[in-house]
Amino acid sequence: MAFSSGNDSGGPMASINVTPLVDVMLVLLIIFMITAPLMTHKIKVELPEADLDNRESKTEVTPITLAVLQDGSLFWNDEPISKALLESRLSVEAQKTPQPQINVRGDQTTKYRIVQEVVQTAQSQGMRKVGFVATPQRP
């Protein structure tokens, strides 16, 4: 059922009644004007201060390089080492704080099974940071 404008043509009214829209907008404006200052109220929190001068000096830990050749021979920082001595050295290094990183270098012809045994030995002794070293690809 359409409302007529009161004339005899009987068509619908083409103009919009803006008064309710203005009333709603004024009410919203008043609400936002009242609540905006409340939103800027901040809770004061006293944060602890960091004392950077008295903290422990951070010692630089050099990473350990383990080289694995195709025949299974191992090198600890370029010096030959046996598997039994490797396990004992890794367990000693695992007890240090901070723990050094182990970089495993495998020869190009070394089978992954041999490299995997070295990595598993390092992880079983408690080493958390074990990585691999490779040469970058040439374009």
Beta strands, then each sheet from edge to edge (+ up, - down):
strand 1: 64-68
strand 2: 74-76
strand 3: 79-81
strand 4: 102-106
strand 5: 130-133
sheet 1: 3+ 2- 1+ 4+ 5+
end
